[in-house]
Amino acid sequence: MIQLTIIKINDYGPWTLTLGSDREHELQMFQASLYKEIQKLFSEKNSLVFLNRSDEFFALTNGITLDDHIEIQKNLESSFNLKLSMTIGFAETPFDANLKAYEGKKSQVFLNKEHNIYGFLNGKKDEKVTILHLDVDNITSKLKTMSPYEISSSIFGLYSKMSEFFLNKKALTFFTGGDNFMVITNENAKQMAREFLDILKKEQRITLNCGIGTGTSPREAAKLATKSLDTIREIRDSGKEKPDIFETS
C-alpha cells in the first residue's frame, strides 16, 4: 500500500501577478526555498518529497499520520505568506494513490479544514515501499562529445520516455537531478526495470543502471535503492562485469 501527499500552493497564479513583470528571479528563489523547507520537514519523519511542478510537490508519506501532516503544515504556514493545501491518498499502486488524492481534493473531503488538508489517510505503519534509482551508465563519456545543453535535452527526452513507460505500469517517475531518476512502485519492480532497460537499449542504444530498494519507510527504500546503485558502480569500477540491475531490501 502506497500513501502519497500532494502539496500545492493555493492561488499561486494570481499572487505572482501582484509582483509585477520583473518577478521571475523572485519566483525562482521562493520556489527553491519552499522546496527546501518541505523536503526538510517531511524527511525528518522518514518521508521523501519530489518536485512535480514548481508550485506542486509529491511526498511519499507511508507511516505519516494526520497529526504529522498538521504539524508540518503549521510550520510551513508560519514560514511562508502563501497558503498551501495538502491532499492525501493511498492505494495499492502509486498512480492510484495519486488518483485517490485527486478525488479527495475534487470532492472536498476534509481531513482537517483549518489547515487545508484533504483526502484519505491510510494510518498504517511499516508497509513496504519500493523505489527504483536509475542513472545513465558512463555519462562521463558523453560529456566529451555533447555540449551541456545537448546533454540536458537528451536527459529530458529520456525522462519523458521513462515517465510514460512507468505510468502505464501505474508507477510514478521523478527526475532528481543530473542523470538520476527515481520511480515509486510497489510490486514487480525488477521485472518492470528489466523491460524498460531492454527497450531503451534496443531502441536508443542507451544503457541505464538501476538500483532497487525496498524498506518500511520511504527514506529507507530510497537509501537502499541508492545503495544498490552504488554497488553497481563499485562492481563496474573494480573491472568486473557489472549487473545493470541490483536489488537491496
C-alpha positions in Angstrom: 0.0 0.0 0.0 1.3 3.4 -1.0 0.4 6.7 0.7 1.0 9.9 -1.2 0.6 13.5 -0.2 0.3 16.3 -2.8 1.3 19.7 -1.5 0.1 22.6 -3.6 0.4 26.4 -3.4 -3.1 27.9 -3.4 -3.9 30.7 -5.8 -0.3 30.9 -7.0 -1.0 32.3 -10.4 -2.9 35.4 -9.2 -0.3 36.0 -6.5 2.5 36.0 -9.0 0.8 38.8 -10.9 1.0 41.1 -7.9 4.8 41.0 -8.1 4.9 42.9 -11.4 6.7 41.8 -14.6 10.2 41.8 -13.0 9.3 38.8 -10.9 10.9 35.7 -12.3 14.1 35.9 -10.1 11.9 36.3 -7.0 9.7 33.3 -8.0 12.7 31.0 -8.6 14.1 31.9 -5.1 10.7 31.5 -3.5 10.1 28.1 -5.1 13.6 26.8 -4.1 13.1 28.0 -0.5 9.7 26.3 -0.3 11.0 23.0 -1.7 13.9 23.0 0.7 11.6 23.5 3.7 9.1 20.9 2.6 11.8 18.4 1.9 13.3 19.1 5.4 10.1 18.7 7.3 8.9 15.6 5.6 12.4 13.9 5.6 12.5 14.4 9.4 9.6 12.0 9.5 11.3 9.5 7.2 9.3 10.6 4.2 10.7 11.8 0.8 9.5 14.7 -1.4 9.7 15.0 -5.2 9.1 18.1 -7.4 6.1 17.6 -9.6 5.8 21.2 -10.8 7.4 24.1 -9.0 4.0 25.0 -7.4 3.3 21.4 -6.5 5.2 18.6 -4.7 4.6 14.9 -4.2 5.6 13.4 -0.9 5.8 9.7 -0.3 4.3 9.5 3.2 3.8 5.9 4.2 3.6 5.8 8.0 2.9 9.6 8.4 -0.2 10.4 10.5 -2.7 13.3 10.2 -1.1 14.9 13.2 2.3 14.8 11.5 0.7 16.5 8.4 -0.8 19.2 10.6 2.5 19.8 12.4 4.3 20.2 9.0 1.5 22.4 7.6 1.7 24.7 10.7 5.5 25.0 10.2 5.0 25.9 6.5 2.3 28.4 7.3 4.5 30.2 9.8 7.4 30.4 7.3 5.6 31.5 4.1 2.9 34.0 3.4 1.1 31.9 0.8 -1.5 29.3 1.8 -0.7 25.7 1.0 -3.1 22.7 0.7 -2.2 19.0 1.3 -4.1 16.2 -0.2 -3.5 12.6 0.9 -4.4 9.4 -0.9 -3.5 5.7 -0.6 -3.9 2.7 -2.8 -2.1 -0.5 -4.0 -0.2 1.4 -6.7 1.4 4.9 -6.6 -0.7 6.1 -9.6 -3.9 5.0 -7.9 -2.8 6.7 -4.7 -2.4 9.9 -6.8 -5.9 9.4 -8.2 -7.3 8.9 -4.7 -5.7 12.1 -3.5 -7.1 13.9 -6.6 -10.6 12.6 -5.8 -10.3 13.8 -2.2 -9.5 17.4 -3.2 -12.0 17.5 -6.0 -14.8 16.2 -3.7 -13.7 18.5 -0.9 -13.2 15.6 1.6 -11.6 17.4 4.5 -9.3 15.6 7.0 -8.6 19.0 8.7 -10.4 22.0 7.3 -8.4 24.6 9.4 -5.2 23.6 7.8 -6.5 22.8 4.3 -5.7 19.0 4.5 -7.9 16.8 2.2 -8.2 13.2 1.2 -7.9 9.8 2.7 -5.4 8.6 5.2 -4.1 5.0 5.4 -3.0 5.2 9.0 -0.9 2.0 8.9 2.8 2.0 9.6 5.6 -0.3 8.4 4.1 -1.1 5.0 6.7 -1.9 2.4 7.8 0.7 -0.1 9.8 0.0 -3.2 11.9 2.7 -5.1 14.0 2.4 -8.3 17.0 4.7 -8.5 18.2 4.9 -12.1 21.1 6.7 -13.9 22.7 6.7 -17.3 25.7 4.4 -17.4 29.0 6.1 -18.0 27.6 9.5 -18.8 31.1 11.0 -18.4 32.0 9.7 -21.9 29.0 11.5 -23.4 30.3 14.8 -21.9 33.2 14.7 -24.3 31.0 14.7 -27.4 27.9 16.7 -26.4 27.5 20.3 -25.1 25.9 20.7 -21.6 22.6 21.8 -23.2 22.5 18.9 -25.6 23.0 16.5 -22.7 20.2 18.2 -20.8 17.9 17.9 -23.8 18.7 14.2 -24.1 18.1 13.6 -20.3 14.7 15.3 -20.5 13.8 13.2 -23.5 14.7 10.1 -21.5 12.6 11.4 -18.6 9.6 11.7 -20.9 10.0 8.2 -22.2 10.6 6.8 -18.7 7.6 8.6 -17.2 5.3 7.3 -20.0 6.5 3.7 -19.6 6.2 3.5 -15.8 2.9 5.4 -15.8 1.5 2.6 -17.9 2.6 0.3 -15.1 0.9 2.6 -12.5 4.3 3.7 -11.1 5.4 7.3 -10.8 8.7 8.7 -12.1 10.6 11.8 -10.9 13.8 13.4 -12.2 16.1 14.1 -9.3 18.9 16.0 -11.0 21.9 15.2 -13.1 21.2 12.0 -14.9 19.3 10.5 -11.9 15.7 9.4 -11.7 13.6 7.7 -9.0 10.5 5.6 -9.6 8.0 4.9 -6.9 6.5 1.4 -7.3 5.4 -1.4 -5.0 5.5 -4.7 -6.9 7.1 -6.4 -9.9 9.9 -3.7 -9.7 12.7 -5.9 -11.1 10.5 -7.1 -13.9 9.4 -3.6 -14.9 13.0 -2.3 -14.7 14.3 -5.2 -16.9 11.6 -4.5 -19.5 12.4 -0.7 -19.6 16.2 -1.1 -19.7 15.9 -3.6 -22.6 13.6 -1.4 -24.6 15.9 1.6 -24.1 19.0 -0.3 -25.1 17.3 -1.7 -28.2 15.6 1.5 -29.4 18.0 4.2 -28.3 21.2 2.4 -27.5 21.2 4.0 -24.0 22.3 1.8 -21.1 20.9 2.6 -17.7 21.9 1.3 -14.2 19.0 0.6 -11.8 19.2 0.2 -8.1 16.2 -1.2 -6.3 15.4 -0.7 -2.6 12.5 -2.0 -0.5 12.0 -0.7 3.0 9.4 0.1 5.7 9.7 3.8 5.2 10.2 6.0 2.1 13.6 7.2 3.2 14.8 3.6 3.9 13.6 2.5 0.5 15.4 5.4 -1.2 18.6 4.7 0.8 18.6 1.0 -0.2 17.9 1.9 -3.8 20.8 4.3 -3.8 23.0 1.7 -2.1 22.1 -0.8 -4.8 23.0 1.8 -7.5 26.3 2.5 -5.7 27.0 -1.3 -5.7 26.6 -1.4 -9.4 29.1 1.4 -9.8 31.6 -0.3 -7.4 31.4 -3.5 -9.4 31.9 -1.6 -12.7 34.9 0.3 -11.3 36.5 -2.8 -10.0 36.8 -4.1 -13.6 34.3 -6.9 -13.1 31.3 -7.4 -15.3 28.6 -5.3 -13.7 24.9 -6.1 -13.5 22.6 -3.3 -14.7 20.0 -4.1 -12.1 20.8 -4.7 -8.4 18.3 -5.0 -5.5 18.7 -4.4 -1.8 15.9 -5.0 0.7 
